[in-house]
Amino acid sequence: MVQVRGRNGRRVRRRLRSLLATTAAVMMMTVTGGRTEAQERPRARDIGLVVGIFEPGTHNAITDVAGVRVGHVTVSDGERIQTGVTAILPHGGNPYRSRVPAAIHVGNGFGKLLGVTQVRELGELETPILLTCTLCVWKAADAMAEWMLEREGMEGVRSINPVVGETNDGRLNDIRARPITAEHVVKALESASGGPVEDGVVGAGAGTVAFGWKGGIGTSSRVLPASLGGYTVGVLVQSNFGGILQMNGAPVGRELGQYAFAQQVRRRDGGQADEQEWGSIMIVVATDAPLSDRNLERVGKRAVMGLARTGSFASNGSGDYVIAFSTAEGVRRTPGTEVRTVQDLSNDHMSALFQATVEATEEAIYNSLLRAHTVTSNGRTVEALPLRETLEILRRYGAVR
């Protein structure tokens, strides 16, 4: 054993004790993928908060787009670790062998989204999408690459482009512990399913904070009338951003006294920036409309409009990213094909999809807040959005039916 003496030795021993404590905590973590306390809290439509004009799909979730599957793994030790992984799979096959057109739109680039340049260059996804915490992005990407390379038919593959997004959950999560493991990633990928999607404090949203309240995973969908194509748009968000919360136009954050720059506005002395300004959001948009990557980028831009409606102003420290993809069979891409004949929805028929994307994004964010419950972790407590007071405000401003 190497002995370290003196002042430096004391620092090293303290660091070692900290690492041992962190390791022990990680070994004791609970890993879940099922229902959470959010089951006791409502979604937006449960309280009459109806966004927009189009109707949602069966589950009001991204999985209403046929073939899309979602898997969550929540990682928590009940004390300092509060994080997770969320996996979004575009269809039931091998995404490398049957690629979907995709685009990434950056609203504000303060983030660590992996895979951006290749998606922008080629306009396609070749892996599932993973969401996790900031300092676990590279571990998650490595685990997904390993998982993909082990799939049948991947024996000769020598390059792969994992797409992994993140938000920083360091307030409720001991993020420097980097607790996400390959086992967590594999479980999220292999447990992914269609049907209802759990939102709130789950998966990659386990430790997030939005508008100063507990954020999380949220999802919503819209189905266009047959006269507008009958297409479905689904959105899933990992909300961890700040601003001045408004819901269907009602100034909820202002009325509750919790919003960005509140201290400076009240004191009028400059002050320090408060936590309601910070944070990021990942937005994933899926559709069965046959779209090119060019029009998917246009869809991604509209998702940011839905984000803005909730009160975000994309602060300096906010990473605001949209990943949009189409699952339509007529736009799939098979490696090695020399010439493709593809379907391509015309520009003149995009407007309804834009509106559906704005609506589903806005409602997904509300669901992430409403479904989240109060969490204490990493020495902090972040309260859930207060339901009774919020509903009173929504009623007063005519924002609920």
C-alpha positions as semicolon CSV with decimal commas, in nm:
position;residue;x (nm);y (nm);z (nm)
1;M;0,000;0,000;0,000
2;V;0,123;0,350;-0,086
3;Q;0,115;0,592;0,208
4;V;0,067;0,965;0,146
5;R;0,170;1,193;0,431
6;G;0,134;1,565;0,512
7;R;-0,128;1,815;0,396
8;N;-0,151;1,657;0,049
9;G;-0,190;1,320;0,212
10;R;-0,486;1,441;0,416
11;R;-0,651;1,576;0,101
12;V;-0,592;1,247;-0,082
13;R;-0,734;1,045;0,209
14;R;-1,043;1,268;0,223
15;R;-1,086;1,223;-0,152
16;L;-1,048;0,846;-0,119
17;R;-1,306;0,837;0,161
18;S;-1,542;1,039;-0,060
19;L;-1,489;0,804;-0,351
20;L;-1,547;0,500;-0,133
21;A;-1,867;0,653;0,003
22;T;-1,985;0,733;-0,347
23;T;-1,903;0,381;-0,465
24;A;-2,093;0,232;-0,173
25;A;-2,390;0,455;-0,246
26;V;-2,393;0,356;-0,611
27;M;-2,379;-0,012;-0,516
28;M;-2,690;0,041;-0,298
29;M;-2,892;0,227;-0,563
30;T;-3,236;0,112;-0,659
31;V;-3,298;0,080;-1,030
32;T;-3,656;0,091;-1,147
33;G;-3,835;0,105;-1,476
34;G;-4,199;0,098;-1,369
35;R;-4,462;0,324;-1,218
36;T;-4,370;0,600;-0,975
37;E;-4,539;0,833;-0,729
38;A;-4,636;1,047;-1,029
39;Q;-4,931;0,811;-1,072
40;E;-5,098;1,014;-0,797
41;R;-5,063;1,339;-0,991
42;P;-5,262;1,443;-1,299
43;R;-5,167;1,511;-1,657
44;A;-5,270;1,838;-1,820
45;R;-5,598;1,710;-1,964
46;D;-5,698;1,558;-1,631
47;I;-5,739;1,912;-1,494
48;G;-5,899;2,055;-1,806
49;L;-5,578;2,208;-1,942
50;V;-5,638;2,147;-2,313
51;V;-5,369;2,279;-2,545
52;G;-5,451;2,374;-2,901
53;I;-5,711;2,247;-3,147
54;F;-5,600;1,900;-3,259
55;E;-5,688;1,581;-3,071
56;P;-5,424;1,361;-2,904
57;G;-5,368;0,998;-2,994
58;T;-5,480;0,697;-2,789
59;H;-5,212;0,734;-2,521
60;N;-5,135;1,104;-2,571
61;A;-4,771;1,000;-2,599
62;I;-4,487;0,975;-2,848
63;T;-4,570;0,605;-2,881
64;D;-4,892;0,697;-3,063
65;V;-4,661;0,714;-3,364
66;A;-4,673;0,349;-3,468
67;G;-4,354;0,156;-3,396
68;V;-4,198;0,409;-3,157
69;R;-4,100;0,257;-2,824
70;V;-3,981;0,417;-2,499
71;G;-3,785;0,263;-2,211
72;H;-3,700;0,421;-1,876
73;V;-3,451;0,326;-1,607
74;T;-3,455;0,537;-1,291
75;V;-3,142;0,527;-1,074
76;S;-3,171;0,644;-0,712
77;D;-3,009;0,568;-0,378
78;G;-3,257;0,775;-0,178
79;E;-2,985;1,014;-0,061
80;R;-2,756;1,164;-0,326
81;I;-2,819;0,982;-0,655
82;Q;-3,129;1,082;-0,853
83;T;-3,093;1,028;-1,226
84;G;-3,164;0,779;-1,502
85;V;-3,178;0,685;-1,869
86;T;-3,460;0,716;-2,120
87;A;-3,438;0,535;-2,454
88;I;-3,647;0,619;-2,763
89;L;-3,646;0,357;-3,038
90;P;-3,788;0,465;-3,377
91;H;-3,923;0,123;-3,480
92;G;-3,908;-0,246;-3,396
93;G;-3,623;-0,335;-3,629
94;N;-3,250;-0,266;-3,633
95;P;-3,217;0,115;-3,665
96;Y;-2,876;0,077;-3,828
97;R;-3,008;-0,149;-4,104
98;S;-3,335;0,043;-4,145
99;R;-3,250;0,408;-4,090
100;V;-3,503;0,683;-4,044
101;P;-3,459;1,037;-4,178
102;A;-3,386;1,280;-3,897
103;A;-3,284;1,635;-3,818
104;I;-3,148;1,820;-3,518
105;H;-3,243;2,178;-3,445
106;V;-3,042;2,374;-3,189
107;G;-3,237;2,648;-3,011
108;N;-2,943;2,727;-2,781
109;G;-2,626;2,519;-2,793
110;F;-2,514;2,502;-2,430
111;G;-2,511;2,122;-2,409
112;K;-2,344;1,791;-2,482
113;L;-2,560;1,632;-2,750
114;L;-2,358;1,355;-2,915
115;G;-2,397;1,260;-3,279
116;V;-2,504;1,602;-3,407
117;T;-2,265;1,647;-3,700
118;Q;-2,333;1,312;-3,866
119;V;-2,711;1,349;-3,833
120;R;-2,683;1,693;-3,992
121;E;-2,454;1,568;-4,267
122;L;-2,648;1,254;-4,362
123;G;-2,994;1,345;-4,237
124;E;-3,060;1,011;-4,068
125;L;-3,052;0,819;-3,742
126;E;-2,869;0,487;-3,719
127;T;-2,918;0,423;-3,346
128;P;-3,191;0,475;-3,088
129;I;-3,192;0,807;-2,900
130;L;-3,078;0,809;-2,538
131;L;-3,140;1,081;-2,281
132;T;-2,948;1,096;-1,953
133;C;-2,754;1,335;-1,725
134;T;-2,474;1,560;-1,846
135;L;-2,167;1,378;-1,715
136;C;-2,305;1,035;-1,812
137;V;-2,344;1,108;-2,185
138;W;-2,020;0,938;-2,288
139;K;-2,079;0,630;-2,071
140;A;-2,428;0,595;-2,217
141;A;-2,298;0,636;-2,573
142;D;-2,030;0,372;-2,521
143;A;-2,283;0,128;-2,377
144;M;-2,528;0,182;-2,664
145;A;-2,253;0,142;-2,924
146;E;-2,156;-0,189;-2,764
147;W;-2,520;-0,300;-2,755
148;M;-2,573;-0,206;-3,120
149;L;-2,256;-0,383;-3,238
150;E;-2,381;-0,704;-3,078
151;R;-2,707;-0,701;-3,277
152;E;-2,759;-0,962;-3,545
153;G;-2,622;-0,853;-3,883
154;M;-2,378;-0,602;-3,732
155;E;-2,068;-0,825;-3,750
156;G;-1,892;-0,619;-4,018
157;V;-1,985;-0,272;-3,889
158;R;-1,683;-0,048;-3,822
159;S;-1,850;0,286;-3,752
160;I;-2,157;0,385;-3,554
161;N;-2,306;0,720;-3,450
162;P;-2,476;0,704;-3,108
163;V;-2,718;0,991;-3,049
164;V;-2,726;1,082;-2,679
165;G;-2,879;1,396;-2,529
166;E;-2,864;1,532;-2,177
167;T;-2,967;1,787;-1,922
168;N;-2,779;1,874;-1,605
169;D;-2,951;1,724;-1,300
170;G;-2,670;1,825;-1,062
171;R;-2,900;1,994;-0,810
172;L;-3,075;1,673;-0,709
173;N;-2,813;1,427;-0,832
174;D;-2,451;1,379;-0,728
175;I;-2,363;1,417;-1,093
176;R;-1,987;1,385;-1,040
177;A;-2,043;1,025;-0,930
178;R;-2,146;0,950;-1,291
179;P;-2,369;0,668;-1,172
180;I;-2,510;0,549;-1,505
181;T;-2,375;0,206;-1,604
182;A;-2,388;-0,008;-1,917
183;E;-2,645;-0,227;-1,742
184;H;-2,876;0,072;-1,697
185;V;-2,849;0,162;-2,066
186;V;-2,911;-0,194;-2,184
187;K;-3,213;-0,226;-1,956
188;A;-3,363;0,098;-2,090
189;L;-3,310;-0,018;-2,450
190;E;-3,437;-0,370;-2,403
191;S;-3,738;-0,276;-2,186
192;A;-3,860;-0,016;-2,436
193;S;-4,222;-0,068;-2,538
194;G;-4,515;0,099;-2,706
195;G;-4,839;0,196;-2,536
196;P;-4,865;0,431;-2,235
197;V;-4,546;0,619;-2,143
198;E;-4,468;0,701;-1,782
199;D;-4,390;1,068;-1,731
200;G;-4,280;1,279;-1,435
201;V;-3,995;1,165;-1,206
202;V;-3,873;0,875;-1,415
203;G;-3,576;0,781;-1,631
204;A;-3,372;1,076;-1,753
205;G;-3,616;1,310;-1,579
206;A;-3,562;1,168;-1,230
207;G;-3,340;1,454;-1,113
208;T;-3,441;1,747;-1,333
209;V;-3,582;2,087;-1,232
210;A;-3,802;2,315;-1,446
211;F;-3,903;2,673;-1,366
212;G;-3,772;2,609;-1,013
213;W;-4,015;2,320;-0,957
214;K;-3,956;1,951;-1,010
215;G;-3,937;1,874;-1,380
216;G;-3,910;1,542;-1,553
217;I;-4,018;1,343;-1,855
218;G;-4,330;1,457;-2,035
219;T;-4,500;1,336;-2,351
220;S;-4,797;1,420;-2,572
221;S;-4,926;1,358;-2,924
222;R;-5,156;1,495;-3,191
223;V;-5,346;1,319;-3,471
224;L;-5,437;1,529;-3,772
225;P;-5,786;1,501;-3,923
226;A;-5,808;1,281;-4,233
227;S;-5,861;1,591;-4,444
228;L;-5,513;1,709;-4,334
229;G;-5,345;1,376;-4,397
230;G;-5,435;1,186;-4,079
231;Y;-5,071;1,186;-3,967
232;T;-4,959;1,152;-3,606
233;V;-4,699;1,367;-3,428
234;G;-4,560;1,258;-3,091
235;V;-4,328;1,451;-2,858
236;L;-4,123;1,350;-2,555
237;V;-3,934;1,604;-2,342
238;Q;-3,675;1,597;-2,065
239;S;-3,754;1,928;-1,892
240;N;-3,481;2,094;-1,690
241;F;-3,497;2,461;-1,790
242;G;-3,594;2,799;-1,652
243;G;-3,800;3,102;-1,739
244;I;-4,137;3,245;-1,638
245;L;-4,393;2,964;-1,639
246;Q;-4,717;3,024;-1,823
247;M;-4,977;2,757;-1,893
248;N;-5,223;2,813;-2,177
249;G;-5,135;3,180;-2,141
250;A;-5,199;3,200;-1,766
251;P;-4,901;3,360;-1,582
252;V;-4,855;3,079;-1,330
253;G;-4,493;3,156;-1,242
254;R;-4,559;3,525;-1,189
255;E;-4,868;3,460;-0,977
256;L;-4,684;3,206;-0,761
257;G;-4,385;3,439;-0,725
258;Q;-4,135;3,192;-0,869
259;Y;-3,970;3,293;-1,194
260;A;-3,641;3,396;-1,350
261;F;-3,499;3,730;-1,227
262;A;-3,757;3,747;-0,945
263;Q;-3,494;3,857;-0,693
264;Q;-3,365;4,134;-0,916
265;V;-3,712;4,259;-1,006
266;R;-3,821;4,272;-0,643
267;R;-3,500;4,416;-0,500
268;R;-3,404;4,623;-0,805
269;D;-3,040;4,604;-0,706
270;G;-2,890;4,381;-0,971
271;G;-2,842;4,080;-0,741
272;Q;-2,733;3,732;-0,844
273;A;-2,902;3,528;-1,116
274;D;-3,135;3,277;-0,955
275;E;-3,195;2,913;-1,035
276;Q;-3,514;2,977;-1,231
277;E;-3,292;3,106;-1,513
278;W;-3,082;2,793;-1,551
279;G;-3,124;2,460;-1,723
280;S;-3,185;2,280;-2,049
281;I;-3,440;2,074;-2,238
282;M;-3,426;1,784;-2,478
283;I;-3,723;1,754;-2,715
284;V;-3,775;1,443;-2,930
285;V;-4,037;1,465;-3,208
286;A;-4,159;1,159;-3,398
287;T;-4,405;1,149;-3,687
288;D;-4,539;0,895;-3,934
289;A;-4,568;1,162;-4,203
290;P;-4,325;1,090;-4,491
291;L;-4,084;1,376;-4,438
292;S;-3,736;1,449;-4,568
293;D;-3,466;1,550;-4,323
294;R;-3,505;1,905;-4,459
295;N;-3,869;1,925;-4,357
296;L;-3,792;1,747;-4,028
297;E;-3,561;2,037;-3,946
298;R;-3,852;2,271;-4,011
299;V;-4,061;2,063;-3,771
300;G;-3,784;2,092;-3,511
301;K;-3,792;2,470;-3,534
302;R;-4,164;2,466;-3,452
303;A;-4,104;2,255;-3,141
304;V;-3,905;2,550;-3,004
305;M;-4,217;2,761;-3,052
306;G;-4,405;2,521;-2,825
307;L;-4,123;2,554;-2,573
308;A;-4,147;2,934;-2,587
309;R;-4,521;2,922;-2,514
310;T;-4,446;2,767;-2,173
311;G;-4,233;3,067;-2,072
312;S;-3,880;2,971;-2,175
313;F;-3,654;3,240;-2,318
314;A;-3,358;3,004;-2,386
315;S;-3,122;3,148;-2,128
316;N;-2,746;3,161;-2,179
317;G;-2,691;2,837;-1,987
318;S;-2,978;2,646;-2,143
319;G;-2,915;2,370;-2,394
320;D;-3,235;2,362;-2,602
321;Y;-3,227;2,079;-2,856
322;V;-3,483;1,913;-3,082
323;I;-3,434;1,575;-3,250
324;A;-3,706;1,506;-3,509
325;F;-3,750;1,187;-3,713
326;S;-4,000;1,018;-3,944
327;T;-4,098;0,653;-3,912
328;A;-4,282;0,631;-4,246
329;E;-4,188;0,317;-4,441
330;G;-4,164;0,520;-4,761
331;V;-3,869;0,725;-4,632
332;R;-3,660;0,453;-4,464
333;R;-3,301;0,417;-4,577
334;T;-3,109;0,091;-4,622
335;P;-2,727;0,111;-4,625
336;G;-2,577;0,013;-4,960
337;T;-2,878;0,105;-5,171
338;E;-2,757;0,298;-5,475
339;V;-3,077;0,472;-5,584
340;R;-3,388;0,517;-5,370
341;T;-3,743;0,607;-5,456
342;V;-3,896;0,785;-5,158
343;Q;-4,218;0,949;-5,058
344;D;-4,191;1,317;-4,972
345;L;-4,473;1,523;-4,828
346;S;-4,482;1,854;-5,012
347;N;-4,407;2,186;-4,848
348;D;-4,765;2,297;-4,906
349;H;-4,890;2,025;-4,670
350;M;-4,655;2,097;-4,377
351;S;-4,850;2,363;-4,189
352;A;-5,081;2,130;-3,998
353;L;-4,781;1,924;-3,887
354;F;-4,616;2,243;-3,761
355;Q;-4,924;2,329;-3,555
356;A;-4,944;1,973;-3,418
357;T;-4,578;1,987;-3,316
358;V;-4,620;2,317;-3,132
359;E;-4,924;2,185;-2,944
360;A;-4,771;1,849;-2,850
361;T;-4,447;2,010;-2,731
362;E;-4,629;2,260;-2,513
363;E;-4,850;1,993;-2,356
364;A;-4,559;1,752;-2,305
365;I;-4,381;2,016;-2,097
366;Y;-4,693;2,075;-1,886
367;N;-4,721;1,699;-1,831
368;S;-4,358;1,682;-1,717
369;L;-4,433;1,941;-1,447
370;L;-4,778;1,829;-1,340
371;R;-4,682;1,464;-1,306
372;A;-4,362;1,530;-1,112
373;H;-4,367;1,492;-0,735
374;T;-4,147;1,659;-0,471
375;V;-3,798;1,509;-0,449
376;T;-3,531;1,536;-0,178
377;S;-3,182;1,429;-0,282
378;N;-2,821;1,549;-0,282
379;G;-2,892;1,775;0,017
380;R;-3,174;1,965;-0,155
381;T;-3,550;1,948;-0,183
382;V;-3,725;2,057;-0,500
383;E;-4,098;2,097;-0,459
384;A;-4,352;1,981;-0,713
385;L;-4,565;2,242;-0,886
386;P;-4,844;2,310;-0,631
387;L;-5,159;2,168;-0,787
388;R;-5,430;2,350;-0,592
389;E;-5,277;2,696;-0,631
390;T;-5,195;2,632;-0,997
391;L;-5,549;2,521;-1,074
392;E;-5,687;2,832;-0,905
393;I;-5,469;3,051;-1,127
394;L;-5,565;2,858;-1,441
395;R;-5,933;2,900;-1,359
396;R;-5,896;3,269;-1,281
397;Y;-5,737;3,333;-1,623
398;G;-5,974;3,104;-1,812
399;A;-5,694;2,866;-1,912
400;V;-5,882;2,544;-1,829
401;R;-6,212;2,410;-1,954
